[in-house]
Each structure stands twice: as structure tokens, then as C-alpha cells.
Amino acid sequence: MHLFQPLTIKIVSIRSKVLVIFVPLLFLINGCGLQPDSPALTQSQDPATPTVQSDIPIDLPSTATPDLPPIPYSIWVDPYFPAALHDFFAISPEFSLLQDQQDASITTSVKNGIPFGSWTYLLVSPFPSLVEDLNSADLLTFWQTGISSSLSVIELALSEETKYALTLLWGEPDPGALRVLDADLILSTLWAAPESIAIIPFEQLNPYWKILSLDGQNPLSPDFIPDQYNLTLPIHLSSWPDPLDPLPLGNLVTNFDHTKLTTIALTGVTALVRDTAYIMEEKGLLYPAEDIHSLLETADITHISNEVPFAEDCPTPDSNQTSLNFCSKDEYIQLLEVLGTDIVELSGDHFGDWGPEAMLHSLDLYHDRNWLTYGGGETLAEGLKPVFIEHNGNKFAFIGCNGKVHDRYATASDTNPGASRCDFEWMLAEISRLQEQGFLVIATMQHEEIDSYYPVAIQQWDFRRLSDAGAVIVSGSQAHHPQAIELTGTSLIHYGLGNLFFDQWYLAQYNSAEHVNKDKSFIDLHYFYDGSYINTRLITLQFVDNARPRLMTPSEREIFLTEVFQASIWENQ
């Protein structure tokens, strides 16, 4: 069983549905009978004749049928099916697994019969790959002939078990098209060639893989349409012998249960001030989110790092404001609402700009909307305290703080609200404690602002020790210039995502070279399944003005990711 992804097999007792129908029927019969305190009259009883009652017990022959174990259905499973499917039928009390197909009353198939489940496979490349989306027709042609004009790879890596399973779907492969490897060697073998591709079963997914869409379909996406995805192995049974013992509906056996999946969107700096606010006043309060709101609102949990307080006396925005004391009008919170915000990080440098009253007012606005807040609060202790969310059985703890060397921005104290200054000694112990209790810890920080993809030493020191303590995601919320990524062990560090909403587009357009990338940024979609962190998808953004980001074009994305990956660090996977 893989370190990152526990296998999911749902075993359902097939005969249990008979009891579900039968037991209520017994209650119905009993409910219609005579009540204990009702007089019972027989046909021959005369009301004037005294009734003789005897307390002597009478032994009657028992008519009860002893509970016998059900006779299992004999089944033959195609040897090309994954081993886990054979194991499922071998351990199920409902089935007797036979080696000879002719002796079995039920056989399995991928094409015909009664639907019984499915097995999901993924098309993947190493994480720093620039490959994005493939066409299933091209992939099938490559599988069958070893030739495809649209695929740059010369081999498709997979395990022998996966090869057999896909042969059931696609027919015999061209032997020169495949590179058959042990399942646990595929990633390390392909890592030196990031543009290589592999096919793996879902349970072998881990954070070092990048999932490639197939015909635009990605099983982890909220808009995933299973019927349009050509890497799902259907599981059918040829027949069902007992019409009185019907087969329950739905997937009984699967390696991917969508109800165990959680998607968390982490974002960078939000500051609805200066020219960003001025444009919002001119073009509409929701204008900045026009190109990205559907992406964020469909995440299961959406994180926003809003650096600036809302204030009832906030003046009309000035696009040429020189002061660095910021506030946002109350109505601007509509922009955060349309994004589907669930949790707000308050570790930002400017949370205290408008004084204690505005900070407390902002907290009221967030909490009125049932948004969780952390990294700052009414007091230092309140801001440092982690907040907890549970979704689809996955338990999350968000923890954050302001970790800048100069602490003038972290105004929270025992008596004053504000961003909370990092207490690393306490924080590291708390992360370890939460991790031991089964929480997936997500640590975010306001840290040093570096106009470079490369993190500096103090960033690496602080971010890595949060990861080493047990945080599965460590993310920098301070960066105006996007920064590198680091994969280490079972966790991901992103030193800086860049701006989500902030007016620094003009810096990249008109100022010196050091500001050239402040018009680019990330949204990170992190995926969790059955209590484990399994993958991250990088969404790349390009600002079109000082308020609105859009998704990058394929050529923009390739150039941008190439530069980011050159600065990134990949620990030996």
C-alpha cells in the first residue's frame, strides 16, 4: 500500500438488502396485532363462563430455522484485472473465487454485464513537467502503433499490472511503445526526464506527480465527467443468479471514492486599495474576479490572505496614493464573497494600518459570514491559535503568523488586536502535536518580501522547520513576486504565490527589471484524500491591469513555469 495514498475498496454485504426489507415487515405485522391489555375473545367463549388460566409452561416443537452462512457465489475474475480486485473477491464472504472460468456461475468483464465498480488510472508526469493535456485518440494510437504526431515522448511508462488492465480496454499494445517498470521505480526512473509520461492507478498518486488532463478531464477536478474519461476500467459481472437477492446499485468496488476527496485553494496577497480599489469603483466591485471566481468558488475550502482592514470611515480610493497606510471600504467584501471564501489569513503587514477599531470591525465582518480567521485576531494568542475544518473525512488545521525579522507590522499583543508575531518554539510543538492527532496541518506565513524567484536563507530556514515539524503544506503569503517551490518528503513548500489582488501590474510594465514578474502569480490547488496529502495543481495567473488577473495562455505558462522550476528544489523522491 502506497505511502501517500491508501487504497479504497468498499465492501458491501450484498445480502443485507433482504434484511432491510424483511425486518420492517416484522414490525409491521407486530404493530397490527392485538395490544397486550386488550381482552382476547375466542369464537367459542361465553362471556358468562369463567376463564381458566394456567401458568404451566407448554413445550412445543421449535419451528425456527437456524442461521446458516449464505452459500457464496462462485466467481471467476479476469487475470488481467488488478490484483486488488482479485483480493476483494477473495476476502468477500459473498463470493468463492475460482481459477477455472467454466466452473464459475459469475464472470467479470470490462464491457458487458451488470456494473459492479470501476478502477481509475491517471496520466502523469514528474511534478516539474511542462506537459499539460493529451488527447485520448492520440494516446490510443501511440499505444497501438508506437507512433503519434502529437506526442513528443518515445515511451509510455507503466507497471506490468497496469499494462494488463489497459489491454482489456485498448487491446494489445505495440511492444516498442511501452516501458514496463516495477511500480515503485516508475517515479525515480522518470524524474530525470520531466517531459516523460506514465500511467498509474489512482492509489499510487503522490505529490511528486503532476496529473495530465486527458481530453480536458482530470479526476480531481470538480467538473470531472467520468463518462468522458478514457482511463477508467469498468468492472461488470456477467450475471446475478438470485433474483430474490438483488445486486445493490452503485460502485461496490473502486480505488477512487470522490466522497473522500478535498480540494483546498491557497492564494497570495489580497490588498483592495489604491489603484485596485479605484478600478473596482470604476468597473464594478466584482471586476477583479471575473476570470477566476469559478475556479475559487468550486474549491471545497478557499483561503484568502487579506492584508488590509475594512473600515467604515475608509476614504474614496486614490490610484496615486503615496502613503502605505491602507484600508478598504466595507462593500469591497463582496469580492471575497463571490470567491467562495471560507478562511481568511490575517498575518499581513497592513492589518493594523487603520487602528484597533478597524481590525475589530473587520473581524466582525468575517465572523458574521462564518469565515474562519487565523494568523491575527483580537489578541496575540487568538491569532496564533489554529483553526480547524473537517471535510469528507479529512481533518485540517490552519496555523499562521507574521515571521518578518522586523516585527513592527505584527501589532497583536495580550491587549491589542493585529497580526500575530511568530512564536516558532510554540508553533513547531503545536504542529507536531496536531499532526500526531491526525490533522493535516497547513502552515502559512507572512515573511520577507524578495523580488526574485529564489528564496533567501532565512525563508528556507523558517519554512523548512515548519515542514519538518509535520506541516504537509507550508505557503508564503507575503510575496508580491512569485517564488520557488520545494518538495520535501511528504510535504510541499511554496515560498511565495504572488498577488491575488494588488496594484503592482504597473511595476512590471514600467519600472526596473527587479519588478518584472510582479504581474504574475499562482493559485495553488492542494488535494487531500482519505486523510493524506496526495497532489498539488499550480494555477498560473497573468494580470491584465492593476486589478484583474486572468489565466495564463499556454505559452505564457510554459515560460513562467520554466523560470520558477529552475529556482525550485526537489528533494530526492
N, C-alpha and C positions, 0 to 999 in steps of 0.2 A: 504494500500500500504506500502511495507516494507521500513524501513529507508534507507537501503543500496542499494536497487535495484528497481528502478521504473519499473513498468510493461510496456511492449512494446506490443501494439496492433496496427497493421497497418490497417486502414480503407480506402478502396479504392472504389471509386464510380464505380460500375460495368457498368452502362450505359454510362459512359464517353467515352468509346471507339467508340461508334456510332458517337459522335460529332467529334472525332479526324478524322474519315473517311469522314464525311459529310461536315465539314467546308472547307477543302481544295478543295472539289469538287465544291463548290460555287465559290471560287476564280478562279478555272479553267474555269468555264462557263463564268464568267465575263471577264476573260482575253482574251477569244476567240471572244468576241463581237466587234461591231464597235467602233472605237475610237470617242470621243466627237467631234473632229474637222473634221471628215470625212463627205463628202456630202452624205446625205441619199436619195437614189432614190427609188421610188415605181415603180411597174410594169407599172402603167398607166400614169406615169408622163412624160410630154413632156418637153424637155429642153427649148423650146421656150415659154412655158406657164408660166407666173409669179406665184410664190407660195405665197399663202396667209397664214400667221401665226397668230394665236390668242393667247393672253395672258390670256384668260378667263379660270379659272380652271374648270375642269370637275370632278364631283363626280361619282366615280364608286363603285359598291358594293365590300366590302373587302372580299378577299379570304384567308386571313391569319388565321391560326389555333392558338387559344390561347394556351399559355404554361400551360399545366396541369401537376401536380405532377405525377410521374410514380406510377402505382399500384404496391405495394410491393409484393414480392413473399412470399407465406406462407411457413413457415419452422418449423419443429419440431426438437429440439435438445435433444439428449440423456441426461437424467437427471444425468448420471454418468460422463458427461463431466464437466471440471472445471467451476466454477461459472463465471469466467471472459469471457468464451466463450459464455455463455448464455447472459451476459451483452453486448457482441459485437453484437450479432444478435438483441438484444432488442433495441439498440440505432441506428442501421443502418437503413437509410431510404429505403434501398433496400429490407428489409425483414419485414415480420409480424410474430412475434414469437407466435406459437400456443402451447397449452398444450396437445392437443389430436393428436397423430401421424396420425390417419386415416384422419383427416381433412386437413393435410398439403400436398402441392404439392412437397415439398422437405424434405428429412430427412437426418440426419447426421449419419456417421458410421466411425469406425476406420479401416475398412478392405476393403470396396468396394465403388466404385463410382468415382466421379471426385475429384482429390486432391484440397484441399482448404486451407490447412495450417498445422501447427504442434505445439505441445506443448512439451517442453523439460524438462525432470526431471534429477536430479543429485543424485548420490550415494555419501553420505558424512559421515564423522566422525568429532568429535571435532578436532580443529587445532593440538593439540599435539598428535595426533594418530600416531601409527606406522603401521597401516593397509595401504596397497598401492593399490593393483589391485585385482579385483574379476572377476570370470568367470560367464558369464551370465547364462550358463546352471546350475551351482551350485546355483545361486541366484534364478532361476526359480524353481528348485527342493525344495529349502528351502521355497519358497512362497507357493508351493502347498502341501508340506508334513510336514513342520516344521523341517525337518532333512536334514543335509548336512555335509558330512565328511570334507569338506574343509573350512567351515565357523565356526569360534570359537564363534560367537555370539549366543545367545539363543532367541533374539527378534529383529525384524526389526521395527524401529520407523517411523511413518508417520502420517499425518493428515487423517481424515476421507475422505476429498475430494480427496486426493492423492490415498488413498486405492480404492475408487470407480473408478478413472481413470485407475489405473493399472489393475483392474479387467477386464476392457474392453480388455486389451492386453493379460493378462496371465490367465484369468479365476478366479474362486473363490479361495481365499487364505485359507490356514489352519489357523483357528482362533487362535491357540496357537503360531503361528509364528510371529504375529504382536503385536505391542504396539501402539495403536491408541491414539494420543495426540492432544490437540489444537496446531495449527501451531506455535503460539508464545511461546509455552512451550517446544518444542522439544529440542532446543539447551541447555537450562538451565537444563533440565532433564538429558540429556546425558553427560553433561560436566564432571560429576564426574566419568564417565566410558569412557575414551578416545577411547577404542577399540570397542565401540558400533557403530552401523551404522544406518543411516536413509536414506530415500528417500524424497527429497523436490523438488518442482517446481523451475525452474531457478530463478524466480523473488524473491525467499526467500533466495538466496545466500547472505552471508556476510563474512567479513574477519575472523570470528571465526570458520568457517567451513573449513575442508580440503576435497577437491574433490577427490574421489577414482575413478581410471580408471575402466572401465568395458570392459573386453576383450581388454585392451590396449587403449581404446578410451576415450578421455576426451574432452568434447565440447569446452573447452577454448584453446586447443592446435591447432597450425597452421596446423597440419597434420590430424585433425579430419575428419573422414569419416562418415557422418550421416547415410548412409545405413548400416553401421556395428555397430550401436549403438542401443541397445535394450531398451533404456529408452526414446524413442521419441514416443509420442502419435500422430499418423496421424489423420488428420481431412479430411473426404471425404463428399461430397454431393451426394445424391442418383441420382440426375438428374439435368438437366438445361432446363427449359421449353421453352425458346425462342431462336431458332437457329439464329435469326437476332440480338440478343443481347448477344454475346458470353461471356463466363466467361474468364476474364484475366488470363494469366499464372502467375505462381509463388505463393509463400506463401502470402495470403491476411491477415491471422490472425496467429500470433505467439507470444510467450513470450520470444523468443531469436532471435534477429536480429544480425547476425555476423558482419554486417557493422557498428555496434555501439561499437564494442569491440576493445580495445587497450591493447597490451602486452608490458611492459617495463622491460628490463633486467638490473638490477643493479649488478655491480661487485665490488670486493675488490681491493687490491693493485696490480698495474702493475709496474714492475721495470725491464726493459730489460737491465740488467747489470750483471757484474761479471760472475758467472758460468752459469746463464741462457743465457746470450749472447754468452758465449763460446760454449755451446751446440748448440745454433742456428747456429753458424758458422760451426760447425761440421756436424750437421744433417739436416740443412735446416732452413731457416728463418721462415717457417710456421710450423715447427715441434711442437712447444708448443700447437698449436691449433688443432692438428689432431683429438682429441676425443671430442671437444666441439664446434667447429666452426659452425656446422649445427644448434646447439641449439641457439647460439647467433645471427647468421645472419638471422634467421627466426623471431626473435622478431621484433615488429614494431618499437621500439626505443631501441637502445643498448647503454648503458652508460659504459665508461671506465674511471677509475681513474688512469691516468698515472703520476706517481710521478717524472719521470726523463725527463730532456730536451733532445731534439735531437741537435746534434752539428756536424757541418761539419768537425771539427778537432778532433772528438772523436777517441781515440786510439783503437787498437785491444784489445778486452776484455781479462782480466786476471782472471781466475777462482779463484785465490788465493789473489785477491786484498784486502788489509787491509784498505786502505783509504775509507772513506764514502762520497767522492766527486764523484758523478755519472754523466754519460752521456750515450746516446745511438746513434748509427750510424743512419744516415738518412734512409738507406734502411730497417731498422727494422720496419718502419711504415707500411710495407706490412703486417705484422702480425695483426695490428689493422684494416687494410682494409679488410682482409679476414673474420674478425669477424662481419662485417657489422656495424662498429662504426658510431654512429650518434652524440654523445655528449661526450666531454672529460672534466672531472673534473681536475682542476689544483691547488687544495688546498694542494697538497702533500709537505712533508718536504724537498724533494730534487729538487724541480723545479728550485731553484736558485743556484744549485751546480756549474754550468758551466758559471755563469755570465749572465749579461743582454742580451748580443748578442745572446747567445744560446736560451734564453727564447723567445726573439722576433722572432728568426728563427723558433722555434717550433710553435709559434702562426701562422706564415705564412704557415707552412706545414698543420696545421689543417684547417685553413680557405680556403686554396687552394682546399681542399677536401669538402668544405661546411659543415664541422663539427662545431657544436656549442661548445663554451668553457665558463666555469664559474668557480668560486672559486679561480681564479687567472687570471691575464691578464697584459696588458701594464701598468696599474696603479691600485692602491688600489680600486678606485671607479669602474673601469671597471670590476675587478674581483668580487666585491660584487654584481654587477648588476645581477638580474635574467635573465635567457634566457627562451624563450617561444617556445613551439611546440604545434601544433594542429593536431590531428589525429582522424579520424572517429567521428568528433564532440566533442571529449574530449579535453579540453584545459589544458595544463600543464605549470607550471612554475618551473624551476630548480633553486635552490639557494644553495650556499655553501660557506665555508670558512675554515680557519685553526684556530682551537679553543684550541690549546695546551696552557697550562699555561705559558710556556716559549716561547716567540714569536720570537726567533732567526731564525726560519725557514720561517716565513712569511715576505718576503722581499719587498712586494709591498708597494709603497708609492705614493704620488702625482706625483713623477717624475721617479720612478723606477718600472720595472716590477717584478712580482713574485706572490707567493701565497698570498691571501688576508687574513689579520688578521680579526677574527670575531668581528663585531660590533653588539653585541646582542641587544642593545636597538633599533637600527635602523632595524635590521633584524626581530625582533619579530613584530614590527609595519608593516613592509613590507609584511610579511607572512599573517598577518590578513587582510591587505588591498587587497592582491591578492585573498585570499580565499573569501572575500566578493564580489569580481568581478567575481566569478565563476571559478577560476583556481583551478586545483588540484595541490597543492604545494608539491614538492619533495625536501626535505632538506637533504643534505649530508655534512658531516664534517670530517676533519682530526682532531683527538682528541688524548687523552692519550693512549699509547700502553700498554695493560695489558696482561700478559701471563696467562690468566685464562678465563674461560667461563663467570665468574661473573663480571659485570661492577662495577666500583668503584663509590663512591658518586658523584664526580664532573661530571662524564659521565652522570649519571642519571639526575642530575640537569639540565645540558645543553640540553640533548636530549629531556627531558620531556617538557621543556619550549618551544621548537620548535613545539612539538606536540600540546601542549595546545594553541599555537598561531594560529593553523589551518593547519599545515602540515599533509597530510594524510600518508606520508612515511617519516621517519627520519632514515637515514642509516649512519653507521660509515665506513669511507673509510680508516682508519688508521691501522686497526687490522691485524697483522700477525698471531695471534692466534684467531680463530673464537670465537665469543661471543654470549651471550644470546639474546633472543627476548622478546619483551614486546608488548602485545596487550592492547590498552587502548582506550576506546570509539570507535571512528570510524577510528583510525589510528594504524599503526604498526611501532614500533621502533625495529631496528636491530642494536645492539651496535657495531658489527664488523663482517664482512663477511670472513675475512682471505684473503690470497693471491690469485690473479688470475694467475699472472706470477711473481715469485720471487724465488730466490735460497735458500730457507730455509728448504727444504726437509732434508738436511744433519743434521740440528739441531735436528729434531725429531728422526733421526736414531741413532745418535752417542753422542748427548750431554745430559745434565741433564734432569730430569723429567719435569722441568718447560717449556721446549721447545717441549714436546712430541706431541702436536697437531698442530704444525706449518706445518705439511704436509697435513692438511685437510682444506677445505674451502667451502664457499657457492657461488652460483649464485642465486639471488632472482628474480623470475619472478612475477611481480605485474600486476594484471588485473584490468582494468577500463572499465566501461560500462555505456553509456548514462549519462556521467557526474558524475559518482560515482566510488569510490574505492570499489571493490567487493571481492577481494581474492588475496592470495599470494601462490605461489608454491615454495618450497625450493628444489633447485638442490644441491646435495651434491657431493663434489669432493675429490679425493684422488690423491696426487702427486705420480708419478712413478719415478721421478728423480728431479733434480733441475730446470727443465724447463717445464715439461708437466704434467698437471692434467688430470685425467680421471674420469668418473662417478663411484661412489662407487658401490660395489656389495651390494645386499640386506642385507647381514649380517653386512657388514661394516656400511652401512647406519643406521641400527637399533641400533647398539652400539653407534654410533656418535650422533644420534638424541636423544637417551635416556639421554645422558650426557648434551646435550645442553638444552633440555626441563627441566631438573632438576634445571638448573640455571635460567630459564626463568620466566617471570612474566605475569600472566593472570589476568587482571582486571575483576571484576565481569561483565560478559557479559549480 
